[in-house]
Every structure is written in C-alpha cells, then in structure tokens.
C-alpha cells in the first residue's frame, strides 16, 4: 500500500488511562484497539499485547511491509520504571492491492509486546504512544496513547492471562527437524539469494518472507524448484545501498507452511 496515497490527516485519539491490566477500546476508522498487560515478573519483564480488532475489508502492516508502509511502533519514554518495549509480530499475509504487494494482516491481529523494567518486579506506570497504519482503499496513519498502572500485587484477570499467552504462542517458532532452512547461497550474478527450505508435509503453498536489510528492496520470493518436501526460492534484489553487496549480510527468514511458521536469522556467505 503506497504511502503516496495515505490520508493527509493523521487520525488520533486521546490517552486512555486504566488501573486494571487492560485499557479501554479506542475506536478509529476500520478498527478498535486496546492494550492489555500482565503483572511485572521478577526478572524485570512484563508481557503485554496490542489487540487490533480490524473490521472486514481493513488491513494493517507487518514489521517490514515492503517498499512503503507503517508498521506499528510503541514509544514508552514517558513511562515510569519501564525502559523499553519490543513488539513481536505473528506471521503475516502477502497482500496485493492496486498499488503494490506488501506484507500485513487483513484480519484482527494480536501483537505481543515485551516491556522491560529498571527495577525488576516492582510497580510500573506504562505511558505508551502508539503509531500504526490502518488501510482500506487508502492508508490512514493513526496515533494514540495508552496509560496502565502495572503492579505485581494486582495480577491480570483470567481473560487477560489467556489473551497474552495466546498472542505469544502464535508467534513463529524456531526451525526444527522437518521444517527448516537447508541451504542458502548467493546467485552467481550477485543479484539474488537462493534459499532451500524443508517444508512439512510437502506443503505446496510454502511462503517465504525475507527481512533484515535496511535500505534494500527485495522482490517477492519465487519458487524455482520443488522436490517433495524441499522447496527452493530465489529472492531478487531490486535496490541496494550504494557500494553494498549481499556477501556477508545477515537476513531474517520467516517461512509459512501447513498452518505453521518458523523464523530464523542466517548469515549469507562472504
């Protein structure tokens, strides 16, 4: 979804405060959004989830949507006893519209979040500023703020526990026997990556997403060979930073097949 056709005004909503472990729903065009969190852990982490309840026909972005897009971001600098927030991403869909092909979600989606504390296991006040894109025919950048008091003596309720745990369980898993990257190489012309994957059950619809190269543009991976459970993809480079080559680069791979997803990082050969 090209940013050139985004709405000129940024949608926004006021901060919503809560002393429970979930904020109120915030409604905007095409979606309602809220934040839920568990109590602080003794190791200084807090598990949370951004719940984006999209209406039919609306979409939002993955962490690396393609040439253009607004992946969700969460700033927590105004918080007390929270130093950082890391958003995790479930496996996306590859979406084609009138402008481009990009990676995102066209259904309600849960984004797990890991918050980190200064003082482990103590109370925190989360002041979170959210920015994300929500799309129908055009994309609307949306921003809002959440406020949550997170106290180890006030645990989340059973619903919030299940919601957060479900979101983390749905994340891509590490590779395992039967579902893994078998080989990777740079094509002789230096303009492409060749990636061979063992997919479970000989899945004919295996999909590959490649990220981790800021400033580069990669074309949609294409299947160039299939032998039973083994699928080989070619990933062409259409744009690269001046003077850089694929040799020695580290990329992140996400593979979807048979209703499962794996994610891993690998270093391309020098």
Residue pairs with C-beta under 8 A, 6 or more apart in sequence:
1 59
1 61
1 65
1 68
1 69
1 95
1 97
1 99
1 100
1 102
1 104
1 133
1 135
1 138
1 139
2 67
2 68
2 99
2 100
3 68
3 69
3 70
3 139
4 68
4 99
5 99
5 138
5 139
6 70
6 133
6 138
6 139
6 140
6 141
7 138
7 139
7 140
7 141
10 140
10 141
10 142
10 143
11 28
11 29
11 134
11 140
11 141
11 142
11 143
12 142
12 143
12 144
13 26
13 27
13 28
13 142
13 143
13 144
13 145
14 144
14 145
15 127
15 144
15 145
15 146
15 147
16 23
16 24
16 26
16 144
16 145
16 146
16 147
17 23
17 147
17 148
18 24
18 147
18 148
18 149
19 148
19 149
19 154
20 148
20 157
21 36
21 37
21 38
21 39
21 148
21 150
21 154
21 155
21 156
21 157
21 160
22 34
22 35
22 36
22 37
22 148
22 156
22 160
23 34
23 35
23 36
23 146
23 147
23 148
24 34
25 32
25 33
25 34
25 53
26 32
26 33
26 34
26 144
28 134
28 140
28 142
28 144
29 134
29 136
29 140
30 54
30 55
30 57
30 58
30 134
30 135
30 136
30 140
31 52
31 53
31 54
31 55
31 58
31 60
31 134
31 142
32 53
33 50
33 51
33 52
33 53
33 130
33 144
34 50
34 51
34 146
35 48
35 49
35 50
35 51
35 113
35 126
35 128
35 130
35 146
35 148
36 48
36 49
36 51
36 156
36 160
36 163
36 164
37 46
37 47
37 48
37 49
37 113
37 115
37 126
37 148
37 150
37 156
37 160
37 164
38 46
38 47
38 48
38 155
38 156
38 160
38 161
38 164
39 46
39 150
39 151
39 152
39 153
39 154
39 155
39 156
40 46
40 117
40 120
40 121
40 122
40 123
40 124
40 150
40 151
40 152
41 47
41 120
41 121
42 120
42 121
43 120
43 121
44 116
44 117
44 118
44 119
44 120
44 121
45 114
45 115
45 116
45 117
46 82
46 114
46 115
46 116
46 117
46 124
46 126
46 150
47 112
47 113
47 114
47 115
47 164
47 168
48 85
48 112
48 113
48 114
48 115
48 126
48 164
49 110
49 111
49 112
49 113
49 163
49 164
49 167
50 72
50 74
50 87
50 110
50 111
50 113
50 130
51 108
51 110
51 163
52 60
52 72
52 105
52 108
52 109
52 110
52 111
52 132
53 108
54 60
54 105
54 106
54 107
54 108
54 109
54 134
57 136
58 106
58 134
58 135
58 136
59 95
59 104
59 105
59 106
59 134
59 135
59 136
60 72
60 104
60 105
60 109
60 132
60 133
60 134
60 135
61 69
61 70
61 71
61 72
61 102
61 103
61 104
61 105
61 132
61 133
61 135
62 69
62 71
62 89
62 92
62 103
62 104
62 105
62 209
63 71
63 87
63 89
63 211
64 71
64 103
64 209
64 211
64 212
65 71
65 102
65 103
65 104
66 100
66 101
66 102
66 103
67 100
67 102
67 217
68 100
68 102
69 102
69 104
69 133
69 139
70 131
70 132
70 133
70 139
70 141
71 132
71 133
72 87
72 111
72 130
72 131
72 132
73 87
73 130
73 131
73 132
74 85
74 87
74 113
74 128
74 129
74 130
75 85
75 128
75 129
75 131
76 82
76 83
76 84
76 85
76 115
76 126
76 127
76 128
76 129
78 127
78 129
79 124
79 125
79 126
79 127
79 128
80 124
80 125
80 127
81 117
81 118
81 119
81 122
81 123
81 124
81 125
82 115
82 116
82 117
82 118
82 124
82 125
82 126
83 116
83 117
83 118
84 115
84 116
85 113
85 114
85 115
85 116
85 128
86 113
86 114
86 116
87 111
87 112
87 113
88 111
88 112
88 113
88 114
88 168
88 171
89 111
89 171
90 105
90 109
90 110
90 111
90 167
90 170
90 171
90 172
90 261
91 172
91 209
91 254
91 256
91 261
92 103
92 104
92 105
92 209
92 254
93 103
93 104
93 105
93 106
94 101
94 102
94 103
94 207
94 209
94 220
95 101
95 102
95 103
95 104
95 106
97 135
101 220
103 209
104 135
110 163
110 166
110 167
110 170
111 167
112 164
112 167
112 168
112 170
112 171
115 124
115 126
117 124
121 152
122 152
123 149
123 150
123 151
123 152
123 153
124 149
124 150
125 147
125 148
125 149
125 150
126 146
126 147
126 148
126 149
126 150
127 145
127 146
127 147
128 145
128 146
128 147
128 148
129 143
129 144
129 145
130 142
130 143
130 144
130 145
130 146
131 141
131 142
131 143
132 141
132 142
132 143
133 139
133 140
133 141
133 142
134 140
134 142
156 164
171 263
172 254
172 261
172 262
172 263
173 260
173 261
173 262
173 263
174 262
174 263
174 264
175 181
175 262
175 264
176 262
178 198
178 200
178 229
179 198
179 199
179 200
179 255
179 257
179 260
179 262
180 197
180 198
180 262
180 264
181 195
181 196
181 197
181 198
181 253
181 255
181 264
181 266
182 196
182 197
182 198
182 230
183 194
183 195
183 196
184 193
184 194
184 195
184 196
184 266
184 268
184 269
185 193
185 194
185 268
185 269
186 192
186 193
186 194
186 246
186 247
186 268
186 269
187 193
187 194
187 234
190 245
190 246
190 247
191 236
191 237
192 234
192 235
192 236
192 237
193 210
193 234
193 235
193 237
193 246
193 251
193 268
194 224
194 232
194 233
194 234
194 235
195 208
195 210
195 221
195 232
195 233
195 235
195 253
196 230
196 231
196 232
196 233
197 206
197 208
197 230
197 231
197 232
197 233
197 255
197 257
198 229
198 230
199 206
199 229
199 230
199 231
199 255
199 257
199 258
200 229
200 257
200 258
200 260
201 229
201 257
201 258
202 228
202 229
203 229
203 257
203 258
204 226
205 257
206 223
206 231
206 255
206 256
206 257
207 221
207 255
207 256
207 257
208 221
208 233
208 235
208 253
208 254
208 255
209 221
209 253
209 254
209 255
209 256
210 218
210 221
210 235
210 251
210 252
210 253
211 251
211 252
211 254
212 249
212 250
212 251
212 252
212 265
213 249
213 251
215 240
215 241
215 244
216 237
216 239
216 240
216 241
216 244
217 237
217 238
217 239
217 240
218 235
218 236
218 237
218 238
219 235
219 236
219 237
219 238
221 233
221 234
221 235
222 233
222 234
222 235
222 236
223 231
223 232
223 233
224 232
224 233
224 234
225 231
225 232
226 232
237 246
246 268
247 268
247 269
247 270
248 267
248 268
248 269
248 270
249 267
249 268
250 265
250 266
250 267
250 268
251 265
251 266
251 268
252 263
252 264
252 265
253 263
253 264
253 265
253 266
254 261
254 262
254 263
255 261
255 262
255 263
